[in-house]
Amino acid sequence: MADISTDFLGIKSPNPFWLASAPPTDKLINVVRAFEAGWGGVVWKTLGSQVKNVSSRYSSVNYGGKRMMGFNNIELISDRPLDINLKEITQVVKMFPDRAMIVSLMADNDRKSWHDLIMKAEDAGAMGFELNFGCPHGMTERGMGAAVGQDPEIAKMVVEWVMEKATIPVITKLTPNVHSVVPTAQAAVQGGTSALSLINTIQSVTGIDLDTLVPNPYVAGQSVFGGYCGPAVKPIALKMLTTVAQDPIASRVPVSGIGGVSTWKDAVEFMLLGATSVQVCTAAMNHGFRIVEDMCEGLNNWMDEKGFEKTTDFIGKSVEKITHWEDLDINYHHIAKIDQDKCIHCGLCYIACEDTSHQSINVERGNPYNNYTVKEEECVGCNLCKLVCPVDACITMEEHRVAPEYVNWKDWQREGRPLNDH
């Protein structure tokens, strides 16, 4: 069986699955339940000046019958006293010394506040810190959270303050509420951070109640921009992770990947694009802590199937496969193929292609059902028919290559060249 244990800056855990800094990591009872379920580590909910949270504070986007495709949160950092949090952290570390205990921090914007908070958290038994430079609401008014992460110079300054005092690894958490995460990532690395984590939540409005006319979540007739996370943000997180992995400065340090990780497959995708560990929140809030069992089993089975003995064997393997558009091979071509034995004759491929693509699918009217075939000479290989098809592997995309002297696929076809002529 593959070894899925993780060594992140010397912080060891039995697997790469950590709970992100969020409501599930707010107190001892939650974290103990998580570790009993099998999570490899937690990032304790952000500690700092005690706050008071509002009610209500969550909302979501449901789509196609899926609950919480996107999750919105206007909760701030921990609203529990700092000394209670620190005491509980100490207890948990003693109970589970083999699990990663990272503590998220957000101090006032001055050196002394950061130094004081760091010393207290280290004394409590923290194995590493995560600097919350991404909280998208509330704390920004005090020059904290995303207000730091959106300004590379301030981010670098705060990281330097932290590194003056910290004796354990420091992870800088990046906000996605910027044009690019790379400048802040570079600044944090130049400031001395041990690692990066990304992404934090994205500012959002998830919807409006059409009866009250108030956006969600509802707080005494008003609402605010929230932090958006969950499966809907995964593509954005993967893109931002890749930009960090491809940057010569930002990529000097390891990364903990965050943003829509719901399954072992999601986790593998993050790791293939450079993440050493992955952090999970929304999926645990939606399904409970025991989802980690499936994550560990799935990762183990996939690694065995692929012949990977340890996670470091495949971390970052897909980074080089993402290039610039102008570097793509324009002589490479796909042609859709419909498996008639699997086709259920729903016509979705035909409708999508006829209305919004290249009119590349024939329909043969019949009784009791219609048959659909691909016009190979017209197909541009866009994938749309495959994407809308409700049957797995009914529509596949066959690979072909056009000789370089031909401008496009249709010229190649008009000369009667065989489909697989390479």
Secondary structure, 3 states (H helix, E strand, C coil): CCECCEEECCEEECCCEEECCCHHHCCHHHHHHHHHHCCCEEEEEEEECCCCCCCCCEEEEEECCEEEEEEEECCCCCCCCHHHHHHHHHHHHHHCCCCEEEEEEECCCCHHHHHHHHHHHHHHCCCEEEEECCCCCCHHHHCCCHHHHCCHHHHHHHHHHHHHHCCCCEEEECCCCCCCCHHHHHHHHHCCCCEEEECCCEEECCCECCCCCCECCCECCECCCEEEECHHHHHHHHHHHHHHHCCCCHHHCCEEEECCCCCHHHHHHHHHCCEEEEEECHHHHHHCCCHHHHHHHHHHHHHHHHCCCEHHHCCCCCHHHCCCHHHCCCCEEEEEEECCCCCCCCCHHHHHHHHHCCCCEEEECCCCCCEEEECCCCCCCCCHHHHHCCCCCCEEEEEEECCCCCCCHHHHHHCCCCCCCC
